[in-house]
């Protein structure tokens, strides 16, 4: 008994220690859910262990931008930053930034681009590295993105502590599997096709060739910018669309490429997705309501200059919107503003070790400085636009070919302004 | 014969002047071809050279490839109006 009492005390103390250790372990697990080392493909590691992480929730059309810019920023010696992103629909991203809905914040595995030292051959075609977000406290993005006007998702005024910046323009296309002889679709055809559906049209003796298979319309969920942008351009509300609603761009691509009836298959995509699959898909030229002819986003079916998108002949595009947390005046995280400014083509300090507009152009987006038309709401009428400075020559040289004169400190321009090696108009 | 040549030249000149003028107010034929003309490039005969309005911007003269298409849409209204969605 005399021996048993201390043993009991020792046993109780031991139990307490175990409980404390377990509790501590659980607390650690809450904030540090994984222990893999960052900077390897083996992941996921803890996102918070990455150097200077900036968290983003973006539309999946911005995936290649995240990879390319994320890569550049990892090795941006002037200010190294790790973009840590997750993709979701634009309307969901707006809801998260406006209302912190869902309250749990980001819980899904996130992605980041490796640095040069971590993966020398990483490109936008590579699989990004992964990490696990902190869940205690809940993680909310520093930056949210919608790939269309926010007003297409909600008429609500943005919170006063959220700063909205218009970024590069995003094109949207209708595409068919390669091999089709079809080259164009009119807004009226698209209205009937997606608003009535092939089955009803055939019953009304109004079939639109070759799109006669109800099961071969591949579209996106109602919260996705791709669907909402097209909806606004053909006057068919998202909820009224006929077709199979898929979650991701990759799902639409897969449906088109594996279609059992490819001659009748058609799907909606971001133009940058199509650009990377030109060998497998055919883009449809589009004739808007009131337009005399149909046009591709680019000046020809094979070019990559987005000329028609930039000058108003191709109407299906949206601005990308970048939402940044502020305290009402200043950004909560100045490095997050550095990223947003970079994406929007604004000057940043310190100067990066790369050209952000070139990175933006390289992933299929159109920088503001290359645009000559604008609109104020989704699918709204276009008006002429003059950006503060032009980068048309530099843009065209990046994505296709430029006919502009080149220049240097010793070879000035005959007309225009020498900028980035090209004689820009202004 | 000489009169025929002169008439042809005059007709071509008139078509050139009215086809794509610099006043930005050209409201020529909406589509140059009555049938599907297929892909084409080069200056458009029915276009606006100094666009300012939305209709002029989307129909501005361009060297970009353009495709004329005239689908048969029996559900369209007589004036090209769209019926309500089901």
Contacts between the chains, C-beta under 8 A, distances in Angstrom:
chain1	res1	chain2	res2	distance
A	183	B	38	7.8
A	183	B	39	6.6
A	183	B	67	5.5
A	184	B	67	4.3
A	184	B	69	4.9
A	185	B	69	7.9
A	186	B	69	5.8
A	186	B	71	6.1
A	188	B	71	7.1
A	188	B	73	5.7
A	188	B	76	6.5
A	188	B	80	7.8
A	188	B	82	7.0
A	189	B	71	5.4
A	189	B	73	7.0
A	191	B	82	5.8
A	192	B	73	6.4
A	192	B	75	6.2
A	195	B	85	4.5
A	195	B	86	7.7
A	196	B	75	7.7
A	196	B	85	7.2
A	196	B	86	6.1
A	200	B	86	6.6
A	201	B	75	7.8
A	204	B	74	7.8
A	204	B	75	6.6
A	205	B	74	6.8
A	206	B	73	7.0
A	206	B	74	4.9
A	206	B	75	4.9
A	208	B	71	6.8
A	208	B	73	7.5
A	235	B	82	7.0
A	236	B	85	6.5
A	237	B	85	7.8
A	240	B	85	5.3
A	285	B	65	7.8
A	285	B	66	7.8
A	285	B	67	4.7
A	287	B	67	7.8
A	287	B	69	6.4
A	288	B	58	5.8
A	290	B	54	7.9
A	290	B	55	5.7
A	290	B	58	6.7
A	290	B	59	7.9
A	291	B	58	4.7
A	291	B	59	6.2
A	292	B	30	5.2
A	292	B	31	5.5
A	292	B	32	7.9
A	292	B	44	7.6
A	292	B	46	5.7
A	292	B	47	7.6
A	292	B	59	5.1
A	292	B	68	7.7
A	293	B	31	7.3
A	293	B	44	7.2
A	293	B	66	3.8
A	293	B	67	6.1
A	293	B	68	5.3
A	293	B	69	8.0
A	294	B	66	6.9
A	294	B	67	4.4
A	294	B	68	7.5
A	294	B	69	5.7
A	295	B	64	6.1
A	295	B	65	7.5
A	295	B	66	6.0
A	295	B	67	7.6
A	296	B	64	7.7
A	296	B	65	6.6
A	299	B	62	7.9
A	299	B	63	7.3
A	299	B	64	4.1
A	299	B	65	6.5
A	300	B	41	7.3
A	300	B	64	7.0
A	300	B	65	4.4
A	301	B	39	7.6
A	301	B	65	6.5
A	307	B	64	5.9
A	308	B	62	7.6
A	308	B	64	5.5
A	311	B	57	7.8
A	311	B	60	7.1
A	311	B	62	7.1
A	312	B	51	7.6
A	312	B	57	4.0
A	312	B	58	5.7
A	312	B	60	6.8
A	313	B	58	6.4
A	313	B	60	7.1
A	313	B	62	5.9
A	313	B	64	6.1
A	315	B	58	6.4
A	373	B	57	6.2
A	381	B	54	3.9
A	382	B	54	5.6
A	382	B	57	5.2
A	382	B	58	6.9
A	383	B	54	7.0
A	383	B	57	7.4
A	384	B	51	7.4
A	384	B	52	6.7
A	384	B	57	6.9
